[in-house]
Structures are given as structure tokens and as C-alpha cells.
Amino acid sequence: MVRKEQHCQRYLLIKATDLADMVFSLEEFHKTYETETTDMVINNRKFSFLLPKYLHRFLNPYDVFNDFPLWAKIWPASWVLSSYLADMPPDASNRFLEIGGGVGQVSIVAATFGHQITLSEYDPHAINFARANAHYNNCPDFPIIKLDWFRPQLKTQYNCIVASEVTYKEKYLNALLHLFKSHLRPGGEVILVWEIRKGGQDLFKFFHFEFDITVSKMTLRSETATHRILMTKLRHKVEPVSRNKN
């Protein structure tokens, strides 16, 4: 059960800096960004997440729609994934990787409930917010790294790779496929969660050559909207299917 409330906090807006390149400071973060706070209760534990109050500073004026800062919102699929991980019994031997972690909500919840998780993200502003939210929720010690899906420089494999709302563009799917093949441990699992939308990508068609796939559907209701959510789980096939096979 997830409850959501919103409050506003004003902070001085100055030129953006990549706080990931220095020793992180909440004080410096608050000097850099104007934020609002979203509160969430998961498994009877309250979390508070800082989000950008305004999006204009993150927009590309030459291509607003293509580079829209989707990381700057907590999506319904992220609520579902974080709740799912909160319910999962922790195992200290299992290593999790979140990709496209945005402002950090899923990884912070997972770490709070005992999972060994690394948050990865590409956008430097998102990394700043993820680090701020980790401190804000008294969870500052889990790893937060920059990750380019097209040139991943990961040195390890993970028991579980999780993500919410990362499959909305076809151009990302091939990079994700190679990332999963290279960095998911044998016997491991990928968990992808996203909201059903018109024109969404056909993940089964794209991934079924390399992975066994299971899909579950759920409905998330709030006072103002109903969201249809899919959770897709991928496991390595024992013998991958040939892409040339009819």
C-alpha cells in the first residue's frame, strides 16, 4: 500500500553543478536546486523524496520532447517495483542493480529493507537528486554510479537487475539486451516494470530469443487515476533461440 502526499520547499537556484564529482553535501544541493517533496509510505515505513520543482532548467531547448527529463518524476511503475522489493526477503548474498534509477526511490526503498543494491543512472542531475534523497532518507551508504547503457563499464555481474519505465524507446532495447546478457549472473533475474501505454514496445518479441519471459499484470488505483502496470521477469534461456529460426 502506497500513500502519496506533496509539499513544497523553496531553495536558492544557482548554476547547476555536478555534485557527483565532489563530496556530496545536502547544503550544496539545496543551494543548487529548487525542490518539492513527495512523501510515500511503503510497508508502514515513511519515505520522503526531493523532486525538481521546475523542469525548465533540465530541458534541451533544441529538442524538448526527445530529451525530456523523465527521471524528474516518480512514476506509478516505480511505486509498484519498490513495493515489490520491500516485500522480498533480503539475502545478503544477492546483489541487485537498478538501471535508470532516476531520483533514487526504488533503490532507497530496497536498501532500507535490507537489499544489497547499486543504483545506476546516466543523467548527472538525476544522480544529484538520488544522492540527496539517499541522505534525506538516512540511507547514504549504498553505491550510486553513472552508467551509460550503450557503453557499460561494469566490472561485475548481478543476481537481479531491476528497472521501471526504461523500455519506452526502441533505440534503447538492443543496448539493454547486451547489458542484461553481460551483467546478469547465471540463474539471475531481470525485473522490468512499466505502465501499459498505446504504442508501447513489444518486449516479448525483442527479448524472447535470449530469455525466458513471464509477465504479470496489476492495477494501481489512486484518488484521481487508474494505472495498468506490467511486471516482466527475464531469465537466461538454457539454449538461446536462433534469431533466424522461423
KOLVOMAR-305825 format. One record per residue (C-alpha): residue in one letter; residue number from 1; x negated, y negated, z. Coordinates in pm, 1 decimal, decimal comma, padded with zeros to 6 digits. Layout:
NODE r   k        X        Y        Z
NODE a NUM        X        Y        Z
...
END
This chain:
NODE r   k        X        Y        Z
NODE m   1  00000,0  00000,0  00000,0
NODE v   2 -00148,7 -00332,8 -00106,3
NODE r   3 -00023,2 -00670,1  00008,6
NODE k   4 -00142,9 -00987,7 -00157,5
NODE e   5 -00140,4 -01346,6 -00035,2
NODE q   6 -00308,3 -01658,4 -00172,2
NODE h   7 -00464,7 -01957,9 -00002,2
NODE c   8 -00674,6 -02242,3 -00138,7
NODE q   9 -01011,4 -02373,3 -00022,6
NODE r  10 -01189,7 -02668,6 -00185,6
NODE y  11 -01567,4 -02678,4 -00221,5
NODE l  12 -01802,0 -02920,4 -00395,4
NODE l  13 -01850,3 -02836,0 -00763,1
NODE i  14 -02205,8 -02883,4 -00893,9
NODE k  15 -02401,8 -02745,9 -01185,2
NODE a  16 -02390,5 -02367,7 -01189,0
NODE t  17 -02699,7 -02176,0 -01085,8
NODE d  18 -02755,0 -01803,5 -01092,3
NODE l  19 -02759,8 -01730,4 -00721,5
NODE a  20 -02853,6 -01371,9 -00806,0
NODE d  21 -03208,1 -01492,9 -00874,5
NODE m  22 -03261,4 -01617,7 -00519,5
NODE v  23 -03197,2 -01506,1 -00164,2
NODE f  24 -02820,5 -01519,7 -00150,2
NODE s  25 -02661,3 -01789,8  00063,2
NODE l  26 -02288,1 -01836,9  00117,3
NODE e  27 -02358,8 -02202,1  00190,5
NODE e  28 -02520,9 -02249,4 -00151,5
NODE f  29 -02240,3 -02052,8 -00315,0
NODE h  30 -01979,6 -02285,0 -00161,5
NODE k  31 -02173,9 -02583,9 -00292,2
NODE t  32 -02171,5 -02438,2 -00641,9
NODE y  33 -01813,4 -02316,7 -00689,3
NODE e  34 -01459,3 -02428,9 -00614,8
NODE t  35 -01266,4 -02126,7 -00496,7
NODE e  36 -00937,3 -01990,4 -00376,9
NODE t  37 -00891,3 -01689,3 -00152,0
NODE t  38 -00679,6 -01380,1 -00209,7
NODE d  39 -00604,6 -01153,9  00087,5
NODE m  40 -00535,7 -00785,2  00046,5
NODE v  41 -00451,0 -00503,9  00290,1
NODE i  42 -00561,2 -00152,5  00195,1
NODE n  43 -00510,7  00140,7  00433,1
NODE n  44 -00435,9 -00102,1  00715,6
NODE r  45 -00761,2 -00291,8  00665,2
NODE k  46 -00758,1 -00655,1  00556,8
NODE f  47 -00992,3 -00790,6  00290,1
NODE s  48 -01034,8 -01147,5  00165,1
NODE f  49 -01176,4 -01223,0 -00178,5
NODE l  50 -01304,4 -01550,2 -00316,9
NODE l  51 -01195,7 -01624,0 -00673,5
NODE p  52 -01265,9 -01919,6 -00903,7
NODE k  53 -01006,2 -02187,9 -00852,1
NODE y  54 -01055,2 -02324,7 -01202,6
NODE l  55 -01169,4 -02139,9 -01514,9
NODE h  56 -01276,6 -02427,3 -01740,8
NODE r  57 -01642,4 -02413,2 -01637,3
NODE f  58 -01664,0 -02047,4 -01742,8
NODE l  59 -01507,6 -02089,8 -02088,0
NODE n  60 -01700,9 -02092,6 -02412,5
NODE p  61 -01560,1 -02399,9 -02592,9
NODE y  62 -01656,5 -02246,9 -02928,6
NODE d  63 -01478,5 -01915,0 -02869,7
NODE v  64 -01239,0 -01946,5 -02576,0
NODE f  65 -01041,2 -01628,3 -02634,6
NODE n  66 -01328,2 -01394,2 -02720,3
NODE d  67 -01537,0 -01487,2 -02415,9
NODE f  68 -01252,2 -01547,4 -02171,2
NODE p  69 -01372,0 -01481,7 -01812,4
NODE l  70 -01162,4 -01173,6 -01739,5
NODE w  71 -01386,7 -01099,6 -01441,1
NODE a  72 -01238,5 -01400,4 -01257,1
NODE k  73 -00917,5 -01219,1 -01159,7
NODE i  74 -00832,3 -00912,6 -00954,0
NODE w  75 -00625,6 -00700,8 -01191,6
NODE p  76 -00349,3 -00459,7 -01083,8
NODE a  77 -00562,8 -00169,9 -01208,9
NODE s  78 -00834,0 -00275,7 -00964,2
NODE w  79 -00585,6 -00258,5 -00675,9
NODE v  80 -00498,4  00096,1 -00780,5
NODE l  81 -00862,8  00206,0 -00813,6
NODE s  82 -00970,8  00053,0 -00483,2
NODE s  83 -00677,2  00215,3 -00302,9
NODE y  84 -00763,0  00549,8 -00463,9
NODE l  85 -01124,7  00527,8 -00345,7
NODE a  86 -01016,2  00419,5  00002,5
NODE d  87 -00812,2  00741,8  00027,0
NODE m  88 -01100,5  00959,6 -00096,1
NODE p  89 -01301,2  01122,9  00186,3
NODE p  90 -01655,6  00980,5  00183,1
NODE d  91 -01951,8  01207,9  00114,4
NODE a  92 -02295,7  01061,6  00180,3
NODE s  93 -02446,7  01282,8 -00090,7
NODE n  94 -02223,3  01139,7 -00364,4
NODE r  95 -02346,4  00829,9 -00544,4
NODE f  96 -02094,0  00603,4 -00714,9
NODE l  97 -02148,7  00341,7 -00983,2
NODE e  98 -01889,0  00078,1 -01063,8
NODE i  99 -01922,9 -00082,9 -01405,4
NODE g 100 -01766,5 -00419,2 -01488,7
NODE g 101 -01727,4 -00485,1 -01117,4
NODE g 102 -01616,6 -00848,1 -01154,1
NODE v 103 -01575,6 -01026,3 -00821,5
NODE g 104 -01654,0 -00705,2 -00632,3
NODE q 105 -01317,5 -00599,3 -00494,7
NODE v 106 -01332,8 -00228,1 -00585,6
NODE s 107 -01689,6 -00171,3 -00468,3
NODE i 108 -01641,1 -00366,9 -00147,1
NODE v 109 -01337,5 -00159,3 -00055,8
NODE a 110 -01519,2  00162,3 -00147,4
NODE a 111 -01827,7  00068,5  00056,5
NODE t 112 -01613,3 -00034,1  00352,9
NODE f 113 -01450,8  00311,1  00352,4
NODE g 114 -01787,9  00484,8  00353,6
NODE h 115 -01881,2  00548,6 -00011,1
NODE q 116 -02236,5  00508,9 -00140,5
NODE i 117 -02160,2  00274,8 -00430,1
NODE t 118 -02356,2  00042,9 -00658,5
NODE l 119 -02170,1 -00245,5 -00820,8
NODE s 120 -02281,0 -00344,6 -01169,8
NODE e 121 -02179,4 -00645,3 -01375,5
NODE y 122 -02322,7 -00843,8 -01666,7
NODE d 123 -02189,1 -01196,4 -01614,4
NODE p 124 -02410,2 -01397,2 -01372,8
NODE h 125 -02114,6 -01593,0 -01233,0
NODE a 126 -01932,8 -01268,6 -01157,3
NODE i 127 -02243,3 -01138,2 -00980,5
NODE n 128 -02248,4 -01453,3 -00768,8
NODE f 129 -01885,8 -01402,2 -00668,3
NODE a 130 -01943,3 -01033,0 -00598,5
NODE r 131 -02231,4 -01116,2 -00365,7
NODE a 132 -02029,7 -01388,2 -00195,8
NODE n 133 -01738,0 -01151,9 -00143,4
NODE a 134 -01966,0 -00881,8 -00004,3
NODE h 135 -02088,5 -01129,2  00258,8
NODE y 136 -01739,1 -01266,2  00311,0
NODE n 137 -01613,3 -00917,0  00395,6
NODE n 138 -01909,8 -00824,4  00617,5
NODE c 139 -02034,4 -00574,6  00360,1
NODE p 140 -02353,6 -00735,1  00226,8
NODE d 141 -02588,1 -00438,1  00201,4
NODE f 142 -02467,5 -00223,1 -00089,3
NODE p 143 -02652,8 -00271,3 -00422,2
NODE i 144 -02525,4 -00525,2 -00676,1
NODE i 145 -02706,9 -00511,7 -01009,2
NODE k 146 -02691,9 -00666,9 -01354,6
NODE l 147 -02604,8 -00411,1 -01622,9
NODE d 148 -02580,3 -00450,0 -02000,0
NODE w 149 -02371,1 -00160,1 -02134,7
NODE f 150 -02545,3 -00186,6 -02471,5
NODE r 151 -02894,0 -00168,8 -02314,7
NODE p 152 -02850,4  00003,7 -01979,5
NODE q 153 -03171,8  00021,5 -01778,4
NODE l 154 -03051,2  00255,1 -01508,3
NODE k 155 -03308,4  00491,7 -01361,6
NODE t 156 -03071,1  00741,1 -01204,3
NODE q 157 -02753,7  00939,3 -01256,4
NODE y 158 -02435,7  00917,3 -01051,4
NODE n 159 -02180,6  01165,2 -00922,6
NODE c 160 -01898,7  00929,1 -01010,1
NODE i 161 -01872,5  00627,5 -01241,6
NODE v 162 -01565,0  00412,6 -01185,6
NODE a 163 -01415,9  00113,6 -01362,5
NODE s 164 -01094,8 -00082,9 -01405,2
NODE e 165 -00995,1 -00270,6 -01720,2
NODE v 166 -01317,5 -00214,0 -01915,4
NODE t 167 -01176,0 -00039,9 -02224,3
NODE y 168 -00972,1 -00322,6 -02374,8
NODE k 169 -01208,6 -00380,4 -02671,3
NODE e 170 -01302,7 -00110,4 -02919,2
NODE k 171 -01650,8 -00257,2 -02962,3
NODE y 172 -01737,1 -00150,4 -02605,4
NODE l 173 -01632,1  00213,4 -02634,9
NODE n 174 -01940,7  00351,0 -02807,7
NODE a 175 -02168,8  00182,8 -02553,4
NODE l 176 -01959,2  00321,2 -02269,0
NODE l 177 -01969,6  00669,2 -02420,8
NODE h 178 -02350,3  00666,6 -02429,4
NODE l 179 -02368,3  00522,4 -02078,0
NODE f 180 -02141,5  00798,0 -01942,2
NODE k 181 -02332,4  01073,2 -02125,0
NODE s 182 -02667,9  00947,6 -01997,0
NODE h 183 -02588,4  00848,9 -01639,6
NODE l 184 -02314,5  01084,9 -01519,2
NODE r 185 -02458,9  01380,6 -01332,6
NODE p 186 -02362,5  01733,3 -01440,3
NODE g 187 -02036,0  01816,3 -01268,8
NODE g 188 -01966,6  01447,1 -01211,9
NODE e 189 -01659,2  01245,3 -01298,1
NODE v 190 -01575,3  00915,9 -01466,4
NODE i 191 -01261,3  00740,4 -01338,8
NODE l 192 -01115,5  00471,0 -01564,0
NODE v 193 -00805,2  00277,3 -01461,4
NODE w 194 -00619,1  00028,4 -01676,2
NODE e 195 -00276,7 -00118,5 -01735,5
NODE i 196 -00077,2  00007,9 -02033,0
NODE r 197 -00051,4 -00267,4 -02294,0
NODE k 198  00058,3 -00290,4 -02651,7
NODE g 199 -00239,4 -00240,4 -02879,3
NODE g 200 -00449,0 -00066,9 -02610,8
NODE q 201 -00736,5  00160,9 -02708,7
NODE d 202 -00683,2  00534,3 -02762,5
NODE l 203 -00939,7  00667,3 -02517,0
NODE f 204 -00848,9  01030,5 -02571,8
NODE k 205 -00925,4  01002,1 -02942,0
NODE f 206 -01260,2  00839,3 -02869,0
NODE f 207 -01390,0  01039,6 -02569,8
NODE h 208 -01246,9  01389,4 -02613,0
NODE f 209 -01541,7  01510,9 -02823,0
NODE e 210 -01773,0  01485,0 -02521,3
NODE f 211 -01543,9  01503,0 -02218,9
NODE d 212 -01253,7  01696,2 -02076,7
NODE i 213 -00984,4  01439,7 -02000,4
NODE t 214 -00699,4  01427,8 -01751,7
NODE v 215 -00454,7  01138,7 -01730,2
NODE s 216 -00208,3  01036,0 -01460,4
NODE k 217  00044,3  00754,4 -01478,3
NODE m 218  00168,0  00539,7 -01192,7
NODE t 219  00378,4  00229,7 -01144,1
NODE l 220  00271,8 -00065,6 -00932,0
NODE r 221  00551,7 -00299,8 -00829,1
NODE s 222  00531,7 -00644,2 -00674,0
NODE e 223  00797,6 -00903,4 -00599,9
NODE t 224  00754,4 -01056,2 -00945,2
NODE a 225  00633,9 -00783,0 -01180,7
NODE t 226  00608,5 -00414,2 -01259,7
NODE h 227  00280,3 -00272,6 -01391,1
NODE r 228  00238,1  00065,5 -01560,6
NODE i 229 -00108,1  00196,4 -01480,0
NODE l 230 -00305,7  00486,2 -01626,7
NODE m 231 -00587,7  00664,7 -01445,6
NODE t 232 -00809,7  00864,8 -01678,1
NODE k 233 -01069,9  01110,9 -01548,8
NODE l 234 -01353,4  01236,1 -01767,1
NODE r 235 -01577,9  01538,2 -01705,7
NODE h 236 -01855,9  01669,2 -01927,8
NODE k 237 -01749,2  01945,7 -02163,0
NODE v 238 -01949,4  02266,5 -02131,6
NODE e 239 -01981,0  02263,3 -02511,3
NODE p 240 -01912,1  01923,3 -02673,6
NODE v 241 -01676,0  01931,6 -02970,8
NODE s 242 -01826,2  01853,7 -03309,8
NODE r 243 -01701,7  01520,1 -03444,9
NODE n 244 -01692,9  01674,9 -03791,7
NODE k 245 -01458,5  01950,7 -03687,0
NODE n 246 -01109,4  01930,7 -03840,0
END
